[in-house]
Amino acid sequence: MGRGKYTAQEALETLPEPTPTCPVARVLGPRGQHLHEIAVLQSLTTPEINQRLNPTSSAWFTTLAQLPPKYRSVVWVKRGSFVLANLSEQFTDKVGGEIAQVLMAEQVKHLKQTGQWPDQYEAMWEQMMKGQAGATEVEVQSEESDDDPLMAGNPNRQYLGDDETTDDEDSDEE
């Protein structure tokens, strides 16, 4: 049992607790070098963090969060997923925190049961779960169909066309 196994168990099985310095945030997208742009509700953080990261005083603020090295080969962060972001220390002027936990469905369910899931995220979570269910339905339908348009050709190869000419047509051209 190496470190990776324990890290995977920690990432998948722990039931996290959000705090004002480590609130629930939504991932807007990857920005490279293990950095992800996240959106955080101002009401979920402390006034010090709001002053440092949100000078405009809007309801939402965005910042970059770094994925720690121990999670880089264990979890993958998708656009639209939810994370716990540790915003207590700022790494650079652009990187405002670190991703403490990538929230899985069981962990979000636990947060809802304990009343710690923000109501503002409820519609986004439902939309994300519907999108995942829709993707699995499409996969099932494509397995049943023999006339799959996605399997019609390889887009990485040059299309030469169907050569349906016969010998008679070739001789007429001469």
N, C-alpha and C positions, 0 to 999 in steps of 0.2 A: 504494500500500500504506500504509494508515493504521495508527495505533496499535492499532485494534481487531483487525486481521488478525493482527498479531504476538501480541497478547494471547491470541487464540483458539488460535493455534498453540502457544503456551506452555502453555495450559491443557490442551490435548488431547494434545500430543506429548511433553512432558517426562516423564522417568522419575524420580519423586521418591524421596528417601531419608529415612525417618523417623529422628528423633533423640529423645533424652530430653526436649528442650525443644519438639519438634515431633512429637508422637506421632500414630498413627492413632486417629481418634475416630469414633463413630457419631452421625449426626444424629438427634435425637429429634423435632425439629419446628421449624418457623419460629415466631418470636415477634414479628415485625414490625420495621420500621426496619432491615432487613438484618441482623437478629440471629437466630441459630439456637442452639437448645439442643443441646448435645452431651454424650455420655457417653464418659468416658475411663477406661481401666484404670489403677489406681494403679501397677501394676508397670511401666508403660511410661514413667513420668515421673520426674523428679528429686525428691529429698526436699524441696527448697525449694518446688517447685511443689505437692507434696502437702500441705505444711504450710499454704501460702497458700490453696489451693483446696479441700482436703479435710480439714477439721478433725475429722471423725468417724472417719477412718481406715478407711473401708469399702473393699471391693475396687474399686468403681466410684464415680466422682464425676461430677456434672454441673455444667456452667457454660455461660454464654452466650459465643458466639464471633461476631465481626463479619465479614461478607463485605467484603473491600476494594473500594473504588470501581472499580478497574480490571477486576474480574471481574463486576460487577453486571449488565452487559448481555451478557455472554458465556456464563456458565454459570448454570444454575438448580440449586439444591440441593433435593433431594426428601427427605422423611421416610424414614429408614432407610438413606440412602446413607452412604458413608464419606468422610472428609476427613482431611487433615493439618492439625492445629490448632497454630498457634504460640502456646504458652502462656508464653513467656519474659517477656512484660510484661503487666501487668494494666491495662486502660484505665480502668475504674471499679470500684467495689466489687461490681458485678453482672456486668460484662463481663470475663471472665477471659482472653480471647485473641482471636486473629484466625485466620480460615480461610486457610491458606497454599495449599492445593491441594484441589480436589474430585477424588476418585479415580474414574477411569473403569475399565471392565473390563480394558483392556489394561494399565493401570498396576497394577491389583491382581494380574494374572497375572504381571507382572514382579516384584512384591514377593514373591509366592509362590515363584517360581523362585530368587530370591536368598536366600530364607529369612528375610525381614524381615517377613512377614505374621504377625501374632499368631494363635496357635492358637485363642484364645478367640473370635475373630471368624469362624472358618471356617464354623460352622453358620449364623450370621447371613447370611453372604455367599451360601451355597448356597440358603438360603430366599429371599433377595432375587432371586437369578437364576431360581429356579423361578417366582416370582411374575411376573417379566417375561416368561418364556416362556409362562406361562399366559395372560397378557393378549394376546399376539400370536395364540395359538390361538383365543381367543374372537373376536377381530376377524376372523379368516379365516372362521370359521363363520358369523358374522353377515353377511358379504358374500355367502355362498352362499345363504342363506335368504331367501325372498321374504316369509315371514310373520314378520318381525321385530317382536316386541312393543314394542321401544323406539321404533319408528316409527309406532306406533298413533295417537298424538296429541301435540299440542304442549302440554306442561304449563304453558306461559306464557300460554295462552289459556283463556278460560272455556269449559267444555264445555256445550253447549246441548242435547245429546242428539239421538238420531235421531228425526225426525218421520215416523213410519210410519203416521200416520192417513190414511185415505182420505176421499173426499168423502161416502161412505155413512155412515161413523161420525160425521162432523161434522153431517150432517143429522139423525141419530138423537138427538143431544144437544139439538137445538133443540126 
